[in-house]
Amino acid sequence: MAKREAEHFLERFSSLARAVRLAGAQAYASFDVGSAQARFLRHLERHPGSSQAELARATATDPTLTGRVLESLVERGWVRRERSHADRRQYVLTLSAQGRRACERVNGARGEIAQRMVAVLDERDLRDFERVAGKLLLLFEASEPSKP
């Protein structure tokens, strides 16, 4: 593949990723949730009891930004920060009832975006996408440094 074709592929892929992020941001904004807040809510729904450091790593978010976004979720009453029973020096994070409801809205918005995306694709498109995405994910997983 020529360099120009490879660059075009990457640009198209990046454009698609931006479009999906923008669709999410617009959907979440309709109920006053930012994209980072939505990521955190979804992570804490799946991994209750995570620490702030675990949340930052799992969502690939800068630790300083994690602290600011997390504080906004705590202030809204969506996330509870409590001392860990296993290690009293550490805090664990869980969703409150309000946080679970906000997360349901986030998941609903994501589901609508997913439905809009697959509605324009046929079965072959979906199989091809899965095949291509699988290859690219393997490429990047293989190039990640080993985790201790």
C-alpha atoms as one frame of an Amber mdcrd trajectory, in Angstrom:
protein
   0.000   0.000   0.000   1.342   3.414  -0.937   2.158   5.879   1.828  -0.621
   8.205   0.659  -3.187   5.377   0.817  -2.026   4.419   4.320  -2.296   8.022
   5.456  -5.754   8.294   3.879  -6.826   5.133   5.739  -5.610   6.562   9.039
  -7.310   9.908   8.359 -10.634   8.203   7.545 -10.342   6.033  10.643  -9.569
   9.104  12.781 -12.498  10.985  11.243 -14.829   8.126  12.131 -13.536   8.007
  15.716 -14.054  11.792  16.043 -17.581  11.535  14.623 -18.513   8.808  17.116
 -17.030  10.802  20.031 -18.897  13.925  18.887 -22.191  12.018  18.622 -21.659
  10.763  22.169 -20.741  14.200  23.484 -23.850  15.736  21.899 -26.116  13.004
  23.250 -24.656  13.257  26.771 -24.845  17.056  26.723 -28.618  16.781  26.317
 -28.720  15.567  29.934 -25.735  17.573  31.210 -23.086  14.846  31.251 -19.609
  15.257  29.790 -17.808  12.539  27.844 -15.285  11.885  30.620 -18.089  11.752
  33.177 -19.887   9.223  30.962 -16.740   7.059  30.708 -16.308   7.133  34.483
 -19.942   6.269  35.165 -19.779   3.321  32.771 -16.537   2.064  34.289 -17.811
   2.327  37.853 -21.002   0.536  36.858 -18.932  -2.407  35.636 -16.207  -2.147
  38.310 -17.671  -0.880  41.591 -15.062  -0.360  44.282 -12.372   0.896  41.900
  -9.816   3.328  43.237  -9.172   6.701  41.603  -5.853   5.410  40.219  -7.569
   2.319  38.772 -10.226   4.531  37.205  -7.593   6.755  35.577  -5.691   3.751
  34.183  -8.782   1.907  32.959 -10.179   4.948  31.145  -6.777   6.174  29.888
  -7.413   9.538  31.540  -4.754  11.859  32.923  -4.711  11.553  36.732  -5.252
  15.306  37.229  -8.261  15.326  34.911  -9.526  12.177  36.631  -9.486  14.012
  39.957 -11.409  17.009  38.588 -14.020  14.944  36.766 -14.433  12.620  39.726
 -14.933  15.574  42.060 -17.752  16.842  39.801 -19.426  13.420  40.002 -19.077
  13.355  43.795 -20.508  16.887  44.066 -23.497  15.878  41.929 -24.113  12.951
  44.257 -23.540  10.382  41.498 -20.394   8.805  42.951 -19.607   7.897  46.543
 -16.011   7.929  47.727 -15.482   5.776  50.823 -12.498   4.384  52.697 -11.484
   0.921  51.609 -12.121  -1.812  54.159  -9.010  -3.642  52.909  -6.685  -0.613
  53.047  -7.851   2.346  55.153  -5.383   4.644  53.345  -7.233   4.140  50.070
 -10.659   5.259  48.856 -13.018   3.196  46.731 -15.592   4.570  44.325 -19.156
   3.384  43.788 -22.200   4.743  42.009 -25.052   6.109  44.091 -28.659   5.471
  43.057 -28.559   8.821  41.208 -25.314   7.767  39.542 -26.851   4.491  38.392
 -29.760   6.412  36.857 -27.332   8.775  35.093 -25.388   5.753  33.852 -28.612
   4.237  32.485 -29.119   7.414  30.452 -25.531   7.254  29.192 -25.971   3.602
  28.212 -29.250   4.430  26.480 -27.600   7.205  24.468 -24.724   4.879  23.513
 -27.221   2.236  22.460 -29.001   4.714  20.202 -25.705   5.717  18.582 -24.826
   2.058  18.049 -28.223   1.405  16.466 -27.808   4.380  14.119 -24.389   3.098
  13.079 -25.375  -0.497  12.370 -28.594   0.568  10.616 -26.551   1.782   7.627
 -24.506  -1.438   7.423 -25.470  -4.818   6.048 -24.321  -8.197   7.400 -21.261
  -8.285   5.139 -20.216  -4.803   6.291 -20.498  -5.894   9.915 -18.453  -9.077
   9.299 -15.806  -7.090   7.399 -15.643  -4.475  10.133 -15.228  -7.152  12.811
 -12.462  -8.819  10.791 -10.569  -5.565  10.148 -11.027  -4.233  13.686  -9.823
  -7.567  15.088  -6.627  -7.418  13.036  -5.911  -3.823  14.037  -6.578  -4.477
  17.713  -4.206  -7.466  17.648  -1.546  -5.268  16.058  -1.756  -2.692  18.819
  -2.123  -5.227  21.622   1.043  -6.938  20.411   2.930  -3.640  20.452   1.874
  -2.680  24.010   4.592  -3.002  26.640   4.118  -5.933  28.995   2.260  -5.115
  32.179   3.858  -6.143  35.464
